[in-house]
Amino acid sequence: MALPLATSTWDHREYAALQEVIASGQFTMGAHVHAFEHAFAEQFGAAHAVMVNSGSSANLLMVAAAVLDDRIDLNPGDEVLVTAVSWATTYYPLAQYGLRPVLVDVDPLTLNIDLDAARERCGPRTKGLMAVNLLGNPNRFDDLQQLADDCGLVVLEDNCESMGATFDDRSAGTFGLMGTFSTFFSHHISTMEGGVIVTDDDHLRDMLLSLRSHGWTRNLPADSALRSAGVHGFHDLFHFVLPGYNVRPLEMSGAVGLHQLEKLPTMVAIRRANADAFRDAMSSVPGVRLQQEVGESSWFGFSCVLEGHLAGRRDEVVAALAAAGVQTRPVVAGNFARNPVMRHLNADVSAPLPNADQVHVDGFYLGNHHYALDGALLEVADVLGGLR
């Protein structure tokens, strides 16, 4: 294909790492996962990183820890502001823990949450904000944190699509009380399946470790406050303190992740160079609005929203791109309020969402990669520029 949606970032090092784990016979999380967690926290400037089996599980554990931690004023029945354009498992954990997602429209240029609209939606029961960095693009965290401070909101950060993005020289994913990352195949680094939660809070780290493994205490530090007095040795093997899950990662994922992390700075730099090339190629193409960068995006993909003479013609546009060997997808899940699953979620979708609706009807995105795309991007611009 001229421009596929996703390609592998592995080379001989990742395959050798898999063979090393296979030869060891240690398949569930072990030394490689722990080494990956340490390297991940260090690379992104966080005190702690906890690896799990997917970015979706990372969101689940992040919300669970926030609700179950008695120190945090976030409880069933409370409202959480969240962008109307995101992936399904941004919303599900909120509803599953009894929180009420309040869907807020997106900024038409950045495609992240409209902070003015979010401020208008703050009410007496609003206690949290799920900050989603969409398609590599960080939020304006200075303004977002000001909103959180003014309204007394707990900030959680879904950074699953935006590994390597920065705002004011700080890594996206580290602005909230906790932040999540995904290491799925099509994302910035790949550990096959995988996810990570980062936090600077020691107690939350311990909660995440427990929640990851059935809610038990076995893998916790000896001085953890979650450990019960007098329970140690044999009695600590199956001692449960939280309603947890089994979302542990494979040791193979940790081993591969160590090599992927080493490549990440170079891969993000190439993605940014591709973005510059795409914006240049599209600068004279009418009818297509590109995502406006905030801070330094890590450019997961290239979002396009059709307008002017191309508005309402998405089927025609994506068919023309497919004929040229260019794969496309909707912008994440479009306006999530328009998905049938909403009838199962106790969400507030009472406010108009016109910008999210436009994304839903006229938005799509193209893949970005860890290698130069100059020729393919010119082909995209030629196809789109030729539609009259």
C-alpha atoms as one frame of an Amber mdcrd trajectory, in Angstrom:
protein
   0.000   0.000   0.000   1.126   3.570  -0.619   0.199   4.544   2.940  -0.931
   1.764   5.312  -2.526   2.566   8.627   0.120   0.817  10.733   3.402  -1.035
  10.259   5.751  -2.945  12.527   8.515  -1.101  14.372  10.327  -4.334  15.294
  13.684  -5.566  14.054  15.976  -8.457  15.021  16.348  -7.118  18.589  12.693
  -7.596  19.467  12.612 -11.118  18.020  15.782 -11.997  19.914  14.193 -10.678
  23.108  11.206 -12.981  22.581  13.485 -15.975  22.156  15.359 -15.044  25.326
  12.127 -15.111  27.302  11.002 -18.378  25.714  14.316 -19.973  26.647  13.958
 -18.753  30.241  10.560 -20.397  30.771   9.333 -17.303  32.689   6.284 -16.154
  30.739   4.192 -14.095  33.149   5.566 -10.786  34.376   9.034 -10.946  35.864
  12.401  -9.212  35.630  11.887  -7.850  32.104   8.545  -6.261  32.997  10.043
  -4.689  36.110  12.990  -3.353  34.107  10.610  -1.940  31.499   8.551  -0.211
  34.197  11.664   1.399  35.666  12.914   2.535  32.251   9.465   3.820  31.263
   9.076   5.930  34.418  12.558   7.365  33.968  12.042   8.172  30.285   8.815
  10.097  30.886   9.774  11.779  34.145   7.385   9.914  36.463   8.159   8.384
  39.843   6.373   5.098  39.066   5.138   3.089  36.080   2.926   0.003  36.266
   2.618  -2.167  33.160  -0.609  -4.001  32.319  -1.930  -6.016  29.387  -3.499
  -3.126  27.413  -4.167   0.593  27.368  -7.815  -0.184  28.064  -6.813  -2.050
  31.224  -4.599   0.896  32.126  -7.643   3.194  32.007  -9.645   0.706  34.069
  -7.039   0.489  36.827  -6.495   4.256  36.828 -10.189   4.945  37.414 -10.468
   2.103  39.927  -7.569   3.414  42.001  -8.934   6.969  41.947 -12.371   5.861
  43.175 -11.128   3.321  45.733  -8.515   5.640  47.281 -10.091   7.214  50.360
  -7.800  10.245  50.021  -9.344  11.232  46.661 -12.723  12.954  46.525 -14.066
  10.968  43.581 -16.973   8.670  44.368 -19.878   6.861  42.666 -22.449   9.414
  41.569 -19.877  12.130  40.871 -19.587  13.668  37.420 -16.442  13.577  35.298
 -15.944  15.887  32.318 -14.645  14.073  29.238 -14.248  14.904  25.567 -16.961
  13.650  23.221 -14.333  12.309  20.776 -12.294   9.453  22.198 -11.946   5.691
  22.298 -14.585   3.497  23.954 -12.494   2.540  26.964 -12.046   6.164  27.924
 -15.720   6.128  28.949 -16.420   2.577  30.092 -14.332   2.561  33.297 -15.989
   5.791  34.438 -19.440   4.258  34.100 -18.313   0.909  35.512 -17.201   2.629
  38.717 -20.458   4.543  39.108 -19.162   7.877  37.848 -21.219   9.882  35.395
 -19.350  10.897  32.237 -20.339  14.377  31.086 -19.527  14.574  27.390 -18.074
  17.921  26.314 -17.595  19.181  22.772 -14.161  19.338  21.170 -12.202  22.330
  19.974 -12.686  22.241  16.172  -8.990  22.882  15.520  -7.093  20.828  18.130
  -9.794  18.117  18.462  -9.139  18.002  22.210 -11.728  19.010  24.804 -13.084
  22.554  24.462 -12.047  24.037  27.807 -14.562  26.891  27.628 -17.361  24.381
  27.074 -15.948  22.248  29.896 -16.057  25.208  32.283 -19.702  25.803  31.394
 -20.474  22.153  32.218 -18.952  22.304  35.706 -21.608  21.913  38.392 -21.867
  21.029  42.075 -21.449  17.299  41.362 -18.523  17.699  38.944 -15.471  16.211
  40.634 -13.167  15.054  37.847 -11.805  15.663  34.362 -10.547  12.910  32.081
  -8.003  14.686  29.877  -7.622  12.855  26.564  -4.708  13.741  24.288  -6.129
  12.902  20.877  -4.047  11.389  18.067  -0.733  12.496  19.563  -1.866  16.048
  20.395  -1.461  17.204  24.014  -4.007  19.410  25.731  -3.273  22.991  26.731
  -2.398  21.866  30.203  -1.825  25.343  31.623  -5.442  26.268  30.879  -6.705
  22.797  31.751  -5.034  22.850  35.159  -6.418  26.325  35.815  -9.916  24.977
  35.140  -9.256  22.035  37.452  -7.991  24.317  40.205 -10.932  26.708  39.849
 -13.515  23.916  39.941 -11.759  21.524  42.334 -11.410  18.708  39.808  -9.300
  15.561  39.973  -7.393  15.275  36.680  -6.827  11.842  35.147  -5.032  11.634
  31.822  -5.721   9.241  28.947  -2.525   9.489  26.926  -2.914   6.168  25.118
  -2.595   7.754  21.666   0.080  10.315  22.483   3.257   8.707  23.782   6.169
  11.069  23.216   4.078  14.254  23.076   5.143  17.178  25.263   3.697  20.429
  26.548   6.073  23.034  27.997   8.860  20.419  27.875   6.885  18.028  30.091
   5.711  14.644  28.860   2.035  14.212  28.114   0.668  11.543  30.425   2.331
  13.068  33.509   0.065  16.070  34.102  -2.738  14.237  35.874  -2.827  12.415
  39.190  -2.282   9.350  37.006  -1.789   8.946  33.264  -2.164   6.025  30.883
  -0.290   4.847  27.788  -0.898   2.111  25.220   1.702  -0.106  23.568  -0.642
  -1.781  21.088   0.696  -2.725  17.635  -0.422   0.442  15.838   0.796   2.868
  18.526   4.111   4.667  18.948   5.828   1.620  20.414   4.531  -1.925  20.341
   4.790  -4.716  22.896   2.163  -6.718  20.973  -0.523  -5.809  23.508   0.226
  -3.652  26.520  -0.426  -0.549  28.557   1.179   1.505  31.305  -0.060   3.726
  34.134   2.284   6.360  35.549   1.983   8.293  38.807   4.170  10.176  41.262
   2.114   8.953  44.237   3.539   5.989  46.178   0.203   4.827  47.568  -1.494
   4.924  44.168   1.411   2.895  42.776   0.755   0.261  45.434  -2.971   0.259
  44.656  -2.252  -0.213  40.951   0.108  -3.110  41.689  -2.557  -4.773  43.814
  -5.405  -4.123  41.380  -3.314  -5.563  38.541  -2.958  -8.906  40.330  -6.306
  -9.949  41.812  -6.233  -7.286  44.533  -3.693  -9.216  46.583  -0.717  -7.915
  48.550   1.915 -10.426  47.456   3.791  -8.140  45.075   3.676  -4.981  47.205
   6.676  -3.306  48.844   7.267  -4.513  52.390   6.400  -1.099  53.846   3.190
  -0.578  51.811   0.269   0.822  53.765  -1.957  -1.691  51.960  -0.359  -4.562
  53.839  -2.287  -5.740  56.902  -0.548  -5.797  60.267   0.539  -9.299  61.261
  -0.006 -10.780  57.791   3.281 -11.971  56.330   5.055 -15.016  54.948   2.745
 -17.891  54.048  -0.375 -15.905  55.029   0.521 -13.143  52.593   0.457 -15.422
  49.549  -3.319 -15.173  49.087  -4.270 -12.046  51.045  -6.706  -9.727  49.239
  -7.303  -6.044  50.022  -8.844  -4.570  46.847 -11.443  -5.764  44.275  -8.825
  -6.334  41.627  -8.356  -8.015  38.257  -5.855 -10.176  36.465  -4.488  -7.771
  33.864  -0.821  -8.659  34.243   1.428  -8.287  31.192   3.507 -11.028  29.668
   7.229 -11.130  30.313   7.701 -11.090  26.523   5.976  -7.705  26.368   8.378
  -6.234  28.903  11.390  -7.629  27.064  10.250  -6.214  23.724   9.306  -2.922
  25.360  12.842  -2.274  26.556  14.089  -2.233  22.957  11.127  -0.214  21.740
  11.730   2.481  24.351  15.281   2.924  23.075  13.916   3.639  19.592  11.102
   5.960  20.681  12.890   9.356  20.498  14.030   8.697  16.937  10.648   7.347
  15.868   8.819  10.370  17.291  11.263  12.739  15.580  10.514  11.072  12.233
   6.769  11.236  12.889   7.125  14.978  13.525   9.104  15.427  10.318   6.341
  13.575   8.456   3.796  15.931   9.983   5.731  18.940   8.716   5.831  17.364
   5.258   2.097  16.608   5.345   1.174  20.141   6.368   3.351  21.512   3.562
   1.803  19.142   1.013  -1.722  20.034   2.128  -1.189  23.790   2.401  -2.794
  24.499  -0.971  -5.484  21.791  -0.836  -8.939  23.270  -0.172 -11.746  21.598
   1.729  -9.634  19.735   4.305  -8.965  20.986   7.840  -5.959  19.464   9.588
  -5.533  19.062  13.344  -3.836  22.092  14.913  -0.820  21.156  16.989  -0.589
  22.010  20.691   2.843  21.896  22.307   4.756  19.178  20.505   2.465  16.475
  19.160   3.821  12.972  18.662   1.533  12.682  15.616  -0.155   9.317  16.054
  -1.823   9.948  12.694  -3.060  12.752  10.473  -6.616  13.874  11.188  -8.603
  15.427   8.375 -12.031  17.076   8.650 -13.789  17.829   5.382 -15.362  21.252
   4.903 -16.404  23.580   2.114 -16.921  21.768  -1.186 -15.893  18.410   0.371
 -18.281  18.518   3.337 -20.662  15.564   3.298 -18.517  13.660   0.773 -16.462
  11.472   3.117 -17.460   8.178   1.487 -16.304   9.492  -1.873 -13.070  10.850
  -0.393 -12.048   7.687   1.445 -12.911   5.598  -1.620 -10.609   7.753  -3.756
  -7.830   7.389  -1.189  -8.345   3.618  -0.990  -8.035   3.396  -4.772  -4.646
   5.107  -4.403  -3.543   2.612  -1.745  -4.142   4.873   1.254  -5.857   3.353
   4.286  -8.160   5.509   6.417 -10.174   5.224   9.608 -12.728   7.396  11.454
 -11.262   9.942  13.863 -11.116   7.547  16.815 -14.823   6.798  17.432 -16.241
  10.085  16.157 -18.823  11.650  18.456 -19.097   8.879  21.013 -22.532  10.111
  22.079 -23.828   8.779  18.762 -22.792   5.187  19.477 -25.597   2.772  20.482
 -23.658   1.630  23.555 -24.518   4.941  25.213 -27.839   3.480  26.340 -25.854
   1.283  28.723 -23.905   4.197  30.235 -25.263   6.693  32.741 -23.775   9.603
  30.838 -24.811  13.225  30.426 -25.026  14.091  26.726 -27.501  16.929  27.136
 -25.293  19.703  25.718 -24.974  20.266  21.963 -21.851  18.733  20.424 -21.632
  20.398  16.997 -17.867  20.092  16.536 -17.875  16.434  17.554 -20.767  15.910
  15.138 -18.701  17.392  12.317 -15.834  15.051  13.171 -18.309  12.158  13.232
 -19.697  12.943   9.773 -16.738  14.461   7.951 -13.628  13.284   9.812 -11.072
  10.586   9.037  -7.425  10.019   9.722  -4.397   8.636   7.910  -1.567   6.585
   9.363   1.799   8.009  10.371   4.956   5.945  10.691   8.520   5.700  11.968
   9.939   6.158   8.471   9.787   9.043   5.983   6.527   9.313   4.034   7.255
  12.165   1.636   6.106  10.482  -1.581   2.999   8.924  -0.045   1.964  12.235
   1.505   2.277  14.002  -1.827   0.060  11.286  -3.307  -2.572  11.980  -0.620
  -2.454  15.707  -1.391  -2.815  15.001  -5.127  -5.880  12.792  -4.549  -7.577
  15.246  -2.226  -6.664  18.235  -4.358  -8.151  16.562  -7.403 -11.629  16.228
  -5.895 -13.777  19.093  -7.165
